[in-house]
Amino acid sequence: MTISFDDFLKVDVRVGTIVDVQDFPEARKPALKLWVDLGPDIGTRKTSAQITKYYTRDVLIGRQVAAVVNFPPRQIGKFMSEILVLGFPDSDGEVVLLGVDHDVPNGGRLF
């Protein structure tokens, strides 16, 4: 299936820096709660992610990640997820986060 460039532009993918990480023991599968600073126009938004195989609080704080910021909020148990942090599955289906290889300003839009 192909999409138009206008379809691509509907998905608002931004870069942000993880500023807080908390355990999410209520989640059905092991997960973490993340707070991501997406710059002054968007602010800090939260999400949960099943990324415990490769990531701990120590390696996530300060890491820049890509996130979809224009999905509607989604209730995950008692936690409201506001963004979708992006990643790819490894050969075992575990999430490997999508990031940048140089620091860029928070809130920058993917193009």
ZIRA-V389089 format. One record per residue. N is the residue number from 1. PHI is phi in whole degrees, 0 to 359 (999 if undefined). OMEGA is omega in degrees with one decimal (none if undefined). D_CENTER is the distance of its C-alpha to the mean C-alpha in whole Angstrom. Layout:
# ZIRA-V389089
n = (N,N)
phi = (PHI,PHI)
omega = (OMEGA,OMEGA)
d_center = (D_CENTER,D_CENTER)
This chain:
# ZIRA-V389089
n = (1,2,3,4,5,6,7,8,9,10,11,12,13,14,15,16,17,18,19,20,21,22,23,24,25,26,27,28,29,30,31,32,33,34,35,36,37,38,39,40,41,42,43,44,45,46,47,48,49,50,51,52,53,54,55,56,57,58,59,60,61,62,63,64,65,66,67,68,69,70,71,72,73,74,75,76,77,78,79,80,81,82,83,84,85,86,87,88,89,90,91,92,93,94,95,96,97,98,99,100,101,102,103,104,105,106,107,108,109,110,111)
phi = (999,251,233,274,298,298,297,301,294,292,271,266,258,235,260,209,251,289,249,207,221,226,297,230,295,283,293,296,247,307,209,236,266,238,245,239,279,254,91,294,284,255,87,267,236,243,202,240,211,272,233,288,296,249,235,236,307,299,274,272,301,89,281,270,225,260,212,279,252,245,279,291,303,228,283,241,64,267,247,263,273,252,219,239,284,262,201,239,279,278,293,259,85,277,283,245,294,273,217,241,261,220,298,227,296,302,95,299,267,295,215)
omega = (175.7,176.1,176.7,176.4,177.3,175.6,178.6,-177.8,178.1,179.2,-176.0,180.0,-178.1,174.9,177.7,-179.7,177.5,-176.7,177.5,178.4,177.3,174.4,178.6,-175.0,-179.7,-178.0,178.7,176.5,-179.8,-176.5,175.8,170.8,-178.4,169.9,-172.4,176.2,-177.1,175.5,-173.1,-178.5,-176.6,-179.5,-179.9,178.5,-176.5,177.9,170.3,-177.3,177.2,-172.5,-172.9,179.4,-174.0,-169.3,173.4,179.1,-175.6,-178.8,-178.1,-178.5,179.9,-179.9,175.1,-178.6,174.9,-178.2,171.0,-174.7,-176.1,167.6,174.9,176.9,-177.7,179.1,176.5,-173.1,178.5,-174.9,178.5,178.4,-174.5,-179.0,174.6,175.5,-172.1,177.2,177.6,176.7,171.5,-176.1,177.2,-179.5,178.5,-175.1,170.9,-173.9,173.5,-179.4,179.4,-178.9,172.1,176.6,176.4,-179.4,176.1,179.5,179.5,-177.2,176.0,172.2,none)
d_center = (26,25,23,25,23,23,21,18,18,17,14,12,10,9,9,8,9,9,12,12,12,14,15,15,19,19,17,19,17,16,13,11,10,8,9,7,10,10,14,17,17,14,14,11,9,8,7,8,8,11,10,14,16,15,13,15,14,16,15,11,13,13,11,9,6,6,4,7,9,12,12,14,13,13,15,15,18,19,15,14,10,9,6,5,2,5,8,12,14,17,21,20,17,15,11,11,8,9,10,13,16,17,16,16,16,13,12,14,14,14,17)
